[in-house]
Amino acid sequence: MIVCTNAYTTANANYFSDKKSEFVKKQEIRKDKKTIKRLIKNQNKLSDRHDYQGMYDLYDKDFISADQFDKELYFKLIKDTWDSYADITYTTEIKNIEIKDNNAFHAIVSSLVHFDSSLPN
């Protein structure tokens, strides 16, 4: 009877190599999620200060919104909103962040608050 222990050792080594690779990938995803959370938090701060240029600089030149607006139109609408509602502020609650390959998908709930000072209390 011949026993080949080499095959078992190779399989075992692959198992640990795969586990290490999986661990490293999970670490990278956690780091990426933290980065995304910081970005959203920063975006909220800039929005609340109505920092047009700061917000504009966050977005890629090829940005297209969910409404299919390009960057220029999207930011024109933001500026128009801020000009119309000087006291508007935003809140964002992150529900979920999924990272797959080179894409990040997030589920968030965004709210805006506007206090109309012309209305009676």
N, C-alpha and C positions, 0 to 999 in steps of 0.2 A: 504494500500500500504506500502510495506517495502522497504526502500532504504538502500543499503549496501555501506557505504562510505569507509569502510575498503579496499575494492578491489581497489578503485581509489587511495587511499593513497599508497598502496603497489605498484601499477603500476607507480605512480608518483615517488616514492622513487627509484624504479628500473631505471627509466629514468635518474634521476640525478646520480645514481651510475654508470650507463653505460657511461654517458657523462664524468664523472670524470675519469673513467678507460680509455676511449678513449683519453682524454687530457693527462693523464700520459704516455700512450703509445706513443703518438706523441712527447712528450718531450724527451722520451728515444730515439726515432728514430733520432730526431734532434741532440742529444748528440752523438749518434753513428756515424752519418754522419760527424760531426765535427772531431771526432776521426779518421775516415777513411781519411778525407782530410788532416789532420796533418800527418798521416802515409805516404800518397802518397808524400806529400811535403818533408818529411824527406828522403824518398826513393830517390827522385830526388837529394837532396843534397849529399847523400852518393854516388850515382852513378856518379855525376859530379866530386867528389873528388876521384873516383875510390877506395872507401873504401870497399874493398872486405869483410873483417871480419864484418864490420858494416852491410853491406847488407845481408851477410850470416846469421847473428844473427836475422834478421827480419823474416826469413822464418821458418816455422814449419819443423821438420825433415821428415814429411810425405808429404811435398809439391810435387805436380805434376803440371807442367806448362800446358798451353793450347795446347802445342805441344806434351804433354804426356812425357816430360822429367822429371826424378826425380830430386831432389834437387842437388845431386852431379854432374850430367851431366849438368844441367842448369847453375850451378855456374862455371863449367869448361869452358863452352862456353862464359860466361860473362868475365872470366879472360882472355881467349884467345882473345876476342874482345878488351879488354882494353890494352893488351900487343901489339896488332897490331895497334891500333889507340889511341895513348897516349893522344891526345887532343880532344877526342870525348866527347860531352856533350849531355844532354837530356832536353827535355821540355815535360810537360804533361798537357793536358787540360782536366779537368773533365767535362764530358757532363751530366752525370746523376748517381745517386746512389740510388739503391732500396734495402730496407731491408725487408726480409720476414723470419719470425721465427728466426732461428739462422744463417741465411745466408745473405751475402751482395753481391749484383751484381752491378757492376759499368761499365759505358760506358766512356772510356777515349780515347783521341787521344794522342799518344806518338810520339814524333819526336826525331831524333838524328841529331846532327850537327858534321861534321868532316871537319876540315880545313886541306887540304893537303898542307903542306908547300913546297913540292917539285914542285908544279905546279906554273907557272908564274901568276902574278896578272893580 
